[in-house]
Amino acid sequence: MSAKPSFLKRMFLLLWNTVNGIRKLIINVIFFGLLAVIAVAILNSEDDIIIEDQSALVLNLSGSIVDQKHYVDPIEMAFSQGQGNDPEGEILLADLLYTINNATEDARINSIVLDLGNLQDAGISKMTAIGNALKQFKAANKSVIAMADGYNQNQYFLASFADKIYLNNQGMVSLDGLSRYRLYYKSALEKLKITTHVFRVGTFKSAVEPFIRDDMSDADKVASKVLLNDIWQSYSTIVASNRQIGPDQLVLGTDEYLAELDKAQGDSAQMAVNMKWVDELVSADAFRVAMIERVGSDKEGKNFKQISYHNYRSLTAPTPKFVKNDSIAIIVAKGTILNGKQPAGQIGGESTSKLLMRARFDDKVKAVVLRVDSPGGSAFASEQIRQEVLALKAAGKPVVVSMGSLAASGGYWISASADYIVATPTTLTGSIGIFGMFATFEQALNHIGVTSDGVATSDWAGLSPVRELSPKVATVIQRHIERGYHEFISLVAKERHMTLEQVDNIAQGRVWTGKRALTLGLVDELGDMEVALAKAADLAKMDKFDVKVIEQELSAEQQIMQQIMGASAAYVPDSVRQTSVVEQFIKHWAGAFETLSMFDDPNHVYMYCENCNY
């Protein structure tokens, strides 16, 4: 159930907005003075970019790898993105794969250098797709080199696909495994005299646990442990195979780690070499020299021949073309499912449905691949989108779902009615459950001497966040939630050709990896976007086809601002983008309430997977 923003939430958000507002005010005064000069210089320099023969493509991946970029205010964009990349540090997976594949065929490019120091988030599913593209690059007798001052777990996963991994001689490789810890607010809410009302069905539907418990439930621990083990098995198997070492050599027990560290005389970098995690230790200058020996020096003779991802992408990006042939449309549903019209890069009940409708009425579109990367959200908006999937099928256009990093809860609801579902082995899916939640503040108000009293014509007319919830009303709400759960498992049973009992046994809000979902019957095949496109073509009986991405179009002004901000990000000091520990804490605390209160389902019923953030 959703309630209007509470006084507590408003207080924290006000504090956060005040701190953030002052910071932005100071920054903006400085920033706008530099922006015009920077933008002009960068835009003018684009014409002078030349790719020398036998150059290295430097994939300086900074920020997050996503299925769809979302448009944000240009000022917000400038301070949240990484060096030389896109809005909010977002790199489009399709763009990155296209760039690598193009470099594979480009005779001027003989090497790829993975610069992963600023890579923040990607997900194993997306990184595996990137790794497969790097394998194709290497199969063309080209080399992949990784270099960093240090590697965290995500960065190292991609680095493992390299022919050779360099590490700064003062660096280290951090391999820790996976964990899931959350903050719990039950005692804090009790002290604040805030009453939380939760209605749910599903033993493993743990999205609301932080508001009703002070610790993780046993059911959540069991499910999370199994899920983490599955994901880690995929990670360790791939990395170990790439590095030709045993999976058990990646994360060491504390005693074994200390023993290996002692062998290296306390040198973490040397330990990484001993463990065969990396191949060679070098300084930044030694790496420069090594790359000059490998690909040759640039015209100035000071560095190796190279071109950055951003510049190479700008030179080789395909030009938009009018689709003349029959096509398969790709529509991306990324993010939390909300109601109404949402901006580009987010899921809205109306806006995403409109994209599906465009595909339905486009005579050139013969099939649709719906790329789902969502933890769910509003039940009503999810059903709006699913109805458009049904309309596409009724129009004779097959729908194939390609699941990205996650397609859980409402994300699974919008997928269930597709003709075919493709997931990656590490996709997080399932979470078939439903909940409602809201808070009342009668105790907090009573504590300061404020009471609520009056008359109403019915129990429903008196419902308010400032009044105690009637037990009978609570029973009715719970009945609605139970009905919603029954509809969820009935939908899955019908579409996946299973019995209610079979679905209930694997539902209850539990999250599964794509690999397990295949054995459970929740998906049809393991694979990436290419597999989904091939299946859509097969269902539509198409031998040849174009691919058409249907998405919300940005205005010319928005596109120009994105290009300018994306190019000028390298000139924004890191200190500008950093936030203090206090700011981060306030934002996290306020965000705990924001996660649920941002939903606006008209029936106050949600299908959302909170435990899908690994």
C-alpha positions as CSV (number, residue, x, y, z in Angstrom):
1,M,0.0,0.0,0.0
2,S,1.2,3.5,-0.7
3,A,0.7,6.5,1.4
4,K,1.3,10.2,0.9
5,P,4.9,11.2,1.8
6,S,5.3,11.1,5.6
7,F,6.5,14.0,7.7
8,L,9.6,12.0,8.4
9,K,10.4,11.4,4.8
10,R,9.7,15.0,4.0
11,M,12.1,16.1,6.7
12,F,14.9,14.0,5.4
13,L,14.3,14.9,1.8
14,L,14.1,18.6,2.7
15,L,17.5,18.3,4.4
16,W,19.0,16.4,1.5
17,N,17.6,18.8,-1.1
18,T,18.9,21.8,0.9
19,V,22.4,20.4,1.1
20,N,22.4,19.3,-2.5
21,G,20.9,22.6,-3.6
22,I,23.7,24.7,-2.0
23,R,26.3,22.4,-3.5
24,K,24.8,22.8,-7.0
25,L,24.5,26.6,-6.6
26,I,28.2,27.0,-5.9
27,I,29.1,24.5,-8.6
28,N,26.9,26.0,-11.3
29,V,28.4,29.4,-11.0
30,I,31.8,27.9,-11.8
31,F,30.6,25.4,-14.3
32,F,28.7,27.6,-16.6
33,G,31.7,29.9,-17.0
34,L,33.7,27.0,-18.4
35,L,31.0,25.1,-20.3
36,A,30.9,27.2,-23.4
37,V,34.6,27.2,-23.9
38,I,34.9,23.5,-23.2
39,A,32.0,22.5,-25.5
40,V,33.3,24.6,-28.4
41,A,36.8,23.2,-28.1
42,I,35.6,19.6,-27.9
43,L,33.1,19.9,-30.8
44,N,35.7,21.5,-33.0
45,S,38.2,18.8,-32.2
46,E,35.9,16.0,-33.3
47,D,36.7,16.9,-37.0
48,D,40.4,16.3,-36.3
49,I,40.1,12.8,-35.0
50,I,42.1,10.4,-37.1
51,I,42.5,6.7,-36.6
52,E,46.1,5.6,-37.4
53,D,46.8,2.2,-38.7
54,Q,47.5,-0.5,-36.1
55,S,46.0,1.6,-33.4
56,A,44.6,0.5,-30.0
57,L,41.0,1.1,-29.1
58,V,40.9,2.2,-25.5
59,L,37.6,1.2,-23.9
60,N,37.6,3.7,-21.1
61,L,34.4,2.4,-19.6
62,S,33.2,4.8,-16.9
63,G,29.9,4.6,-15.0
64,S,27.3,2.0,-15.6
65,I,26.5,-0.3,-18.6
66,V,22.7,-0.1,-19.3
67,D,20.2,-1.4,-21.7
68,Q,18.7,2.0,-22.2
69,K,19.9,5.5,-21.2
70,H,17.5,7.8,-19.5
71,Y,17.3,11.5,-20.1
72,V,18.1,13.7,-17.2
73,D,18.5,17.4,-16.7
74,P,21.8,18.5,-18.3
75,I,23.3,20.0,-15.1
76,E,22.6,16.8,-13.2
77,M,24.1,14.9,-16.1
78,A,27.4,16.8,-16.0
79,F,28.1,16.1,-12.3
80,S,27.1,12.5,-12.2
81,Q,28.7,11.0,-15.3
82,G,32.2,9.6,-15.8
83,Q,35.0,10.7,-18.1
84,G,34.0,11.0,-21.7
85,N,30.8,9.0,-21.5
86,D,27.0,9.4,-21.6
87,P,24.2,10.7,-19.3
88,E,24.8,9.9,-15.6
89,G,27.8,7.8,-16.6
90,E,25.6,5.5,-18.6
91,I,27.0,3.5,-21.5
92,L,24.5,1.8,-23.8
93,L,25.2,-1.9,-24.0
94,A,24.1,-2.0,-27.6
95,D,26.5,0.9,-28.5
96,L,29.4,-0.8,-26.7
97,L,28.8,-4.2,-28.5
98,Y,28.5,-2.4,-31.8
99,T,31.7,-0.6,-31.2
100,I,33.6,-3.8,-30.4
101,N,32.2,-5.6,-33.3
102,N,33.0,-2.8,-35.6
103,A,36.6,-2.7,-34.3
104,T,36.8,-6.5,-35.0
105,E,36.3,-5.7,-38.7
106,D,38.3,-2.5,-38.7
107,A,41.8,-3.1,-40.1
108,R,43.1,0.1,-38.4
109,I,42.4,-1.4,-35.0
110,N,44.7,-4.3,-33.8
111,S,44.2,-4.1,-30.1
112,I,41.7,-3.2,-27.4
113,V,42.8,-1.8,-24.1
114,L,40.4,-2.2,-21.3
115,D,40.5,0.8,-19.0
116,L,38.2,-0.2,-16.3
117,G,39.2,1.9,-13.3
118,N,36.0,3.9,-13.3
119,L,33.5,1.1,-14.3
120,Q,30.9,1.2,-11.5
121,D,28.0,-1.2,-12.4
122,A,27.1,-3.5,-15.2
123,G,25.8,-6.9,-14.0
124,I,27.2,-10.3,-15.0
125,S,24.7,-10.7,-17.8
126,K,25.8,-7.6,-19.6
127,M,29.5,-8.1,-18.9
128,T,29.2,-11.6,-20.3
129,A,27.8,-10.2,-23.5
130,I,30.7,-7.8,-23.7
131,G,33.1,-10.6,-22.9
132,N,31.7,-12.7,-25.8
133,A,32.2,-9.7,-28.1
134,L,35.8,-9.5,-26.9
135,K,36.3,-13.2,-27.7
136,Q,35.2,-12.5,-31.3
137,F,37.7,-9.7,-31.4
138,K,40.5,-12.0,-30.3
139,A,39.4,-14.7,-32.8
140,A,40.2,-12.2,-35.5
141,N,43.9,-12.4,-34.5
142,K,43.7,-9.2,-32.5
143,S,44.7,-8.7,-28.8
144,V,42.9,-7.5,-25.7
145,I,44.9,-5.9,-23.0
146,A,43.7,-4.8,-19.5
147,M,45.4,-2.2,-17.3
148,A,44.3,-0.7,-14.0
149,D,45.7,0.7,-10.8
150,G,43.5,-1.9,-9.1
151,Y,40.5,-4.1,-10.0
152,N,37.3,-4.6,-8.0
153,Q,35.2,-7.7,-8.6
154,N,33.1,-6.3,-11.5
155,Q,36.1,-4.8,-13.2
156,Y,38.1,-8.0,-12.9
157,F,35.4,-10.0,-14.5
158,L,35.8,-8.0,-17.8
159,A,39.6,-7.9,-17.4
160,S,39.6,-11.7,-17.3
161,F,38.7,-11.8,-21.0
162,A,42.0,-10.0,-21.8
163,D,45.0,-11.8,-23.3
164,K,47.1,-10.0,-20.8
165,I,46.3,-8.3,-17.5
166,Y,48.5,-5.5,-16.3
167,L,48.3,-4.2,-12.7
168,N,50.0,-1.2,-11.2
169,N,52.8,-2.4,-9.0
170,Q,51.2,-0.6,-6.1
171,G,47.7,-2.0,-6.8
172,M,45.6,-5.0,-5.8
173,V,42.8,-7.2,-7.0
174,S,39.8,-7.3,-4.7
175,L,37.8,-10.5,-5.0
176,D,35.4,-10.9,-2.1
177,G,32.5,-13.0,-3.4
178,L,28.9,-11.8,-3.0
179,S,26.8,-10.7,-0.1
180,R,23.5,-9.2,0.7
181,Y,23.0,-6.9,3.7
182,R,20.3,-4.4,4.3
183,L,19.3,-1.8,6.8
184,Y,16.3,-2.6,9.0
185,Y,14.0,0.1,10.4
186,K,11.5,-1.6,12.7
187,S,12.9,-0.4,16.0
188,A,13.5,3.1,14.6
189,L,9.9,3.3,13.4
190,E,8.6,2.2,16.7
191,K,10.7,4.8,18.5
192,L,9.3,7.4,16.1
193,K,5.8,5.9,16.8
194,I,5.2,5.2,13.1
195,T,2.8,2.3,12.5
196,T,3.7,0.2,9.4
197,H,0.9,-1.8,7.9
198,V,2.0,-4.5,5.5
199,F,-0.1,-6.8,3.4
200,R,1.6,-9.5,1.3
201,V,1.5,-13.0,-0.1
202,G,4.7,-15.0,-0.5
203,T,7.1,-16.5,2.0
204,F,10.0,-14.9,0.2
205,K,8.5,-11.6,-0.7
206,S,11.0,-9.6,1.4
207,A,10.7,-6.1,-0.1
208,V,8.9,-4.9,3.0
209,E,11.0,-6.7,5.6
210,P,13.1,-3.7,6.5
211,F,10.0,-2.0,7.8
212,I,8.6,-4.8,9.9
213,R,11.8,-6.5,11.1
214,D,15.1,-5.8,12.7
215,D,16.9,-8.7,10.9
216,M,16.6,-10.8,7.9
217,S,14.0,-13.6,8.0
218,D,15.1,-17.2,7.8
219,A,13.2,-17.6,4.5
220,D,15.0,-14.7,3.0
221,K,18.4,-16.0,4.2
222,V,17.8,-19.3,2.5
223,A,16.6,-17.9,-0.8
224,S,19.3,-15.2,-0.8
225,K,22.0,-17.8,-0.1
226,V,20.9,-20.0,-2.9
227,L,20.7,-17.1,-5.3
228,L,24.1,-15.7,-4.4
229,N,25.7,-19.1,-4.8
230,D,24.2,-19.5,-8.3
231,I,25.5,-16.1,-9.4
232,W,28.9,-16.7,-7.9
233,Q,29.2,-20.0,-9.5
234,S,28.6,-18.4,-12.9
235,Y,31.1,-15.6,-12.1
236,S,33.8,-17.9,-10.8
237,T,33.4,-20.5,-13.6
238,I,33.8,-17.9,-16.4
239,V,36.7,-16.0,-14.8
240,A,38.5,-19.2,-13.8
241,S,38.1,-20.5,-17.4
242,N,39.4,-17.3,-18.8
243,R,42.5,-17.3,-16.5
244,Q,43.0,-21.1,-16.6
245,I,42.9,-21.4,-12.9
246,G,40.6,-23.2,-10.5
247,P,37.4,-21.5,-9.3
248,D,38.5,-22.0,-5.7
249,Q,41.6,-19.8,-6.4
250,L,39.5,-16.6,-6.7
251,V,38.2,-16.0,-3.2
252,L,40.5,-17.3,-0.4
253,G,39.7,-18.0,3.2
254,T,41.2,-15.7,5.7
255,D,43.9,-18.1,6.7
256,E,44.8,-19.0,3.1
257,Y,44.8,-15.3,2.1
258,L,47.2,-14.5,4.9
259,A,49.5,-17.3,3.9
260,E,49.6,-16.1,0.3
261,L,50.1,-12.5,1.4
262,D,53.1,-13.7,3.6
263,K,54.6,-15.5,0.6
264,A,54.5,-12.1,-1.3
265,Q,56.0,-10.4,1.8
266,G,52.8,-8.4,2.3
267,D,52.7,-7.1,-1.3
268,S,49.2,-7.4,-2.6
269,A,50.2,-6.7,-6.2
270,Q,52.8,-9.5,-6.1
271,M,50.3,-11.8,-4.5
272,A,48.0,-11.1,-7.5
273,V,50.8,-12.3,-9.8
274,N,51.5,-15.3,-7.7
275,M,47.8,-16.3,-7.8
276,K,47.8,-15.8,-11.6
277,W,45.1,-13.2,-11.2
278,V,47.2,-10.8,-13.3
279,D,50.2,-11.3,-15.6
280,E,52.5,-8.4,-15.0
281,L,53.1,-5.5,-12.7
282,V,53.9,-2.2,-14.2
283,S,53.9,1.5,-13.5
284,A,51.8,3.8,-15.7
285,D,54.9,4.8,-17.7
286,A,56.1,1.2,-18.1
287,F,52.6,0.3,-19.5
288,R,52.9,3.2,-21.9
289,V,56.3,1.9,-23.1
290,A,55.0,-1.6,-23.4
291,M,52.0,-0.5,-25.5
292,I,54.3,1.6,-27.8
293,E,56.3,-1.6,-28.4
294,R,53.1,-3.5,-29.2
295,V,51.3,-1.0,-31.5
296,G,53.8,1.8,-32.1
297,S,53.9,5.4,-31.0
298,D,51.6,8.2,-32.1
299,K,52.7,11.1,-34.2
300,E,54.0,13.0,-31.3
301,G,56.0,10.0,-30.2
302,K,54.9,10.4,-26.6
303,N,52.3,7.7,-26.3
304,F,51.0,4.6,-28.1
305,K,48.7,4.9,-31.1
306,Q,45.2,4.9,-29.7
307,I,41.7,6.2,-29.9
308,S,39.2,6.4,-27.0
309,Y,35.9,4.6,-27.0
310,H,34.0,8.0,-27.0
311,N,35.9,9.2,-30.1
312,Y,35.8,5.9,-32.0
313,R,32.1,5.7,-31.3
314,S,31.5,9.1,-32.6
315,L,33.3,8.3,-35.8
316,T,31.8,4.9,-36.5
317,A,28.3,5.1,-35.1
318,P,25.8,4.0,-37.7
319,T,23.8,6.7,-39.4
320,P,20.0,6.5,-38.9
321,K,18.3,5.0,-41.9
322,F,14.8,4.7,-43.1
323,V,13.7,1.1,-42.6
324,K,12.4,-0.1,-46.0
325,N,12.3,-3.9,-45.3
326,D,10.2,-5.9,-42.9
327,S,11.7,-5.5,-39.4
328,I,11.8,-6.8,-35.9
329,A,11.2,-4.0,-33.4
330,I,13.2,-3.8,-30.1
331,I,11.5,-2.1,-27.3
332,V,13.3,-1.7,-24.0
333,A,11.5,-1.7,-20.6
334,K,14.2,-0.6,-18.1
335,G,13.7,0.5,-14.5
336,T,10.9,0.5,-12.0
337,I,7.4,0.2,-13.5
338,L,5.4,3.3,-12.7
339,N,2.1,4.7,-13.8
340,G,1.4,7.2,-16.5
341,K,3.9,8.8,-18.8
342,Q,7.5,8.4,-17.8
343,P,10.6,10.1,-19.4
344,A,12.9,8.3,-21.9
345,G,14.7,5.4,-20.3
346,Q,12.1,4.6,-17.7
347,I,9.0,2.4,-17.7
348,G,5.5,4.0,-17.6
349,G,2.2,2.2,-17.9
350,E,1.1,4.7,-20.6
351,S,4.4,5.6,-22.2
352,T,5.7,2.0,-22.6
353,S,2.3,0.8,-23.8
354,K,2.4,3.6,-26.4
355,L,5.8,2.2,-27.7
356,L,4.3,-1.3,-28.0
357,M,1.3,0.3,-29.8
358,R,3.5,2.0,-32.3
359,A,5.0,-1.4,-33.2
360,R,1.5,-2.9,-33.5
361,F,0.4,-0.3,-36.0
362,D,3.7,-0.2,-38.0
363,D,3.1,-2.3,-41.1
364,K,6.9,-2.9,-41.5
365,V,7.2,-4.4,-38.0
366,K,6.5,-8.1,-38.1
367,A,7.7,-9.1,-34.6
368,V,8.8,-7.5,-31.4
369,V,11.6,-8.2,-28.9
370,L,10.7,-6.7,-25.6
371,R,14.0,-6.2,-23.6
372,V,13.1,-6.3,-19.9
373,D,15.4,-5.1,-17.3
374,S,13.2,-4.3,-14.3
375,P,12.5,-5.2,-10.7
376,G,8.8,-4.5,-11.2
377,G,6.6,-1.8,-9.5
378,S,3.0,-0.9,-10.0
379,A,0.6,-3.8,-10.6
380,F,-1.8,-1.7,-12.6
381,A,0.9,-0.3,-14.9
382,S,2.4,-3.8,-15.4
383,E,-1.0,-5.0,-16.5
384,Q,-1.4,-2.1,-18.9
385,I,1.9,-3.1,-20.6
386,R,0.9,-6.8,-20.6
387,Q,-2.3,-6.0,-22.4
388,E,-0.4,-4.3,-25.2
389,V,1.7,-7.5,-25.5
390,L,-1.5,-9.4,-25.9
391,A,-2.7,-6.9,-28.5
392,L,0.5,-7.4,-30.5
393,K,0.0,-11.1,-30.5
394,A,-3.6,-10.7,-31.5
395,A,-2.4,-8.6,-34.4
396,G,-0.3,-11.6,-35.6
397,K,3.0,-10.2,-34.4
398,P,5.1,-12.6,-32.3
399,V,6.5,-11.2,-29.1
400,V,9.8,-12.5,-27.6
401,V,11.1,-11.3,-24.3
402,S,14.8,-10.9,-23.8
403,M,15.6,-10.6,-20.1
404,G,18.5,-8.5,-19.1
405,S,20.1,-8.4,-15.7
406,L,16.7,-8.7,-14.0
407,A,13.1,-9.3,-14.9
408,A,11.4,-10.0,-11.6
409,S,8.0,-9.5,-10.0
410,G,6.3,-6.9,-12.2
411,G,9.1,-7.4,-14.7
412,Y,8.0,-11.0,-15.0
413,W,4.4,-10.1,-15.2
414,I,4.9,-8.1,-18.4
415,S,7.0,-11.0,-19.7
416,A,4.7,-13.9,-18.9
417,S,2.4,-13.5,-21.9
418,A,5.1,-13.4,-24.5
419,D,5.4,-16.1,-27.1
420,Y,8.9,-17.0,-26.0
421,I,11.2,-15.9,-23.1
422,V,14.9,-15.8,-23.4
423,A,17.1,-15.1,-20.3
424,T,20.8,-15.1,-19.5
425,P,22.1,-17.7,-17.0
426,T,22.5,-14.9,-14.4
427,T,19.3,-13.0,-15.0
428,L,17.4,-12.5,-11.8
429,T,13.8,-13.4,-12.4
430,G,10.7,-14.8,-10.8
431,S,9.8,-13.0,-7.5
432,I,6.2,-14.0,-8.2
433,G,4.5,-12.3,-5.3
434,I,2.6,-9.2,-4.4
435,F,2.4,-6.7,-1.5
436,G,0.8,-3.6,-0.2
437,M,2.2,-1.2,2.4
438,F,1.5,2.1,4.0
439,A,2.2,3.9,7.3
440,T,0.0,5.7,9.8
441,F,1.2,8.3,12.3
442,E,-1.6,8.4,14.9
443,Q,0.8,7.4,17.7
444,A,3.4,10.0,16.7
445,L,0.7,12.7,16.6
446,N,-0.8,11.5,20.0
447,H,2.7,11.7,21.5
448,I,2.8,15.4,20.8
449,G,-0.8,16.0,21.7
450,V,-2.4,15.9,18.3
451,T,-5.5,13.7,17.9
452,S,-8.0,13.0,15.1
453,D,-11.7,12.7,15.6
454,G,-14.9,13.1,13.6
455,V,-17.6,11.3,11.8
456,A,-17.9,9.5,8.5
457,T,-20.6,7.6,6.5
458,S,-18.5,4.5,6.3
459,D,-15.3,2.9,7.5
460,W,-13.7,3.7,4.1
461,A,-14.4,7.4,4.3
462,G,-12.4,7.8,7.4
463,L,-9.2,6.1,6.1
464,S,-6.2,8.5,6.8
465,P,-2.5,8.3,7.6
466,V,-3.3,10.2,10.8
467,R,-5.8,7.6,12.1
468,E,-5.5,4.0,13.3
469,L,-6.3,1.4,10.7
470,S,-9.4,-0.7,11.5
471,P,-8.6,-4.4,11.8
472,K,-11.7,-5.2,9.6
473,V,-10.4,-2.8,6.9
474,A,-7.0,-4.5,7.2
475,T,-8.6,-7.8,6.6
476,V,-10.3,-6.5,3.4
477,I,-7.0,-5.2,2.1
478,Q,-5.2,-8.4,2.8
479,R,-8.0,-10.2,0.9
480,H,-7.3,-8.0,-2.1
481,I,-3.6,-8.8,-1.9
482,E,-4.4,-12.5,-1.8
483,R,-6.6,-12.1,-4.8
484,G,-3.8,-10.3,-6.6
485,Y,-1.4,-13.2,-5.8
486,H,-3.9,-15.7,-7.1
487,E,-4.2,-13.8,-10.3
488,F,-0.4,-13.7,-10.6
489,I,0.1,-17.4,-10.3
490,S,-2.9,-18.1,-12.4
491,L,-1.4,-15.9,-15.2
492,V,1.9,-17.8,-15.0
493,A,0.2,-21.2,-14.9
494,K,-1.8,-20.3,-18.0
495,E,1.0,-18.8,-20.0
496,R,3.7,-21.3,-19.0
497,H,1.3,-24.4,-19.2
498,M,1.7,-25.3,-15.5
499,T,-0.7,-26.1,-12.7
500,L,-1.4,-23.6,-9.9
501,E,0.3,-25.9,-7.4
502,Q,3.5,-26.0,-9.6
503,V,3.6,-22.2,-9.9
504,D,2.9,-21.7,-6.2
505,N,5.8,-24.0,-5.3
506,I,8.2,-21.8,-7.2
507,A,6.5,-18.5,-6.5
508,Q,6.0,-17.1,-3.0
509,G,8.1,-14.1,-4.0
510,R,11.3,-16.2,-4.5
511,V,13.9,-14.9,-6.9
512,W,15.7,-17.3,-9.3
513,T,18.6,-17.1,-11.7
514,G,17.9,-17.5,-15.4
515,K,19.7,-20.9,-15.3
516,R,17.3,-22.2,-12.6
517,A,14.3,-20.5,-14.1
518,L,14.9,-22.6,-17.3
519,T,14.7,-25.8,-15.3
520,L,11.6,-24.6,-13.5
521,G,9.8,-23.7,-16.7
522,L,9.7,-19.9,-16.2
523,V,11.8,-19.2,-19.3
524,D,12.2,-21.0,-22.6
525,E,15.9,-20.6,-23.4
526,L,19.2,-19.2,-22.2
527,G,20.8,-16.6,-24.5
528,D,21.3,-13.0,-25.3
529,M,19.6,-10.5,-27.6
530,E,20.9,-12.2,-30.7
531,V,19.1,-15.4,-29.6
532,A,15.9,-13.5,-29.0
533,L,16.1,-11.8,-32.4
534,A,16.6,-15.1,-34.1
535,K,13.7,-16.6,-32.3
536,A,11.4,-13.6,-33.2
537,A,12.4,-14.0,-36.9
538,D,11.7,-17.7,-36.7
539,L,8.2,-17.2,-35.2
540,A,7.5,-14.5,-37.8
541,K,8.8,-16.7,-40.6
542,M,11.4,-14.0,-41.7
543,D,14.5,-15.0,-43.6
544,K,15.8,-11.4,-43.8
545,F,14.9,-8.5,-41.6
546,D,16.0,-5.1,-40.4
547,V,16.1,-4.3,-36.7
548,K,14.2,-1.2,-35.6
549,V,14.5,0.3,-32.1
550,I,11.3,2.0,-31.0
551,E,11.9,4.4,-28.2
552,Q,10.9,7.8,-27.0
553,E,12.5,10.4,-29.1
554,L,14.4,13.3,-27.5
555,S,14.0,16.8,-28.9
556,A,16.8,18.3,-31.0
557,E,17.7,20.5,-28.0
558,Q,17.9,17.5,-25.6
559,Q,20.1,15.6,-28.0
560,I,22.5,18.5,-28.5
561,M,22.8,19.0,-24.7
562,Q,23.5,15.3,-24.2
563,Q,26.3,15.4,-26.8
564,I,27.8,18.6,-25.2
565,M,27.6,17.3,-21.7
566,G,28.8,13.8,-22.6
567,A,31.9,15.3,-24.3
568,S,32.7,17.9,-21.6
569,A,32.4,15.5,-18.7
570,A,36.2,14.8,-18.8
571,Y,36.8,18.4,-17.8
572,V,34.6,18.4,-14.7
573,P,36.8,17.9,-11.6
574,D,36.1,14.7,-9.6
575,S,35.6,16.8,-6.5
576,V,32.6,18.3,-8.1
577,R,30.9,15.0,-8.5
578,Q,31.7,13.6,-5.1
579,T,29.3,13.8,-2.2
580,S,30.2,13.7,1.5
581,V,29.5,10.7,3.8
582,V,26.8,12.7,5.5
583,E,25.1,13.5,2.2
584,Q,25.2,9.8,1.3
585,F,23.7,8.7,4.6
586,I,20.9,11.2,4.4
587,K,20.1,10.2,0.9
588,H,20.2,6.5,1.7
589,W,17.9,7.0,4.7
590,A,15.4,9.2,2.8
591,G,15.6,6.7,-0.1
592,A,14.4,3.9,2.0
593,F,11.0,5.7,2.3
594,E,11.2,7.0,-1.3
595,T,11.4,3.5,-2.8
596,L,7.9,2.6,-1.7
597,S,6.3,6.1,-1.6
598,M,7.3,6.8,-5.2
599,F,4.8,4.2,-6.4
600,D,1.4,5.4,-7.4
601,D,-0.6,2.4,-8.3
602,P,-4.3,3.4,-8.3
603,N,-5.1,0.2,-6.4
604,H,-2.1,0.5,-4.1
605,V,-0.9,-2.9,-5.1
606,Y,2.7,-3.6,-6.1
607,M,4.8,-6.3,-7.7
608,Y,8.3,-5.3,-6.8
609,C,11.5,-7.2,-6.1
610,E,13.6,-5.3,-3.6
611,N,16.2,-8.2,-3.2
612,C,17.3,-8.0,-6.9
613,N,20.2,-5.6,-6.4
614,Y,23.3,-7.8,-6.4
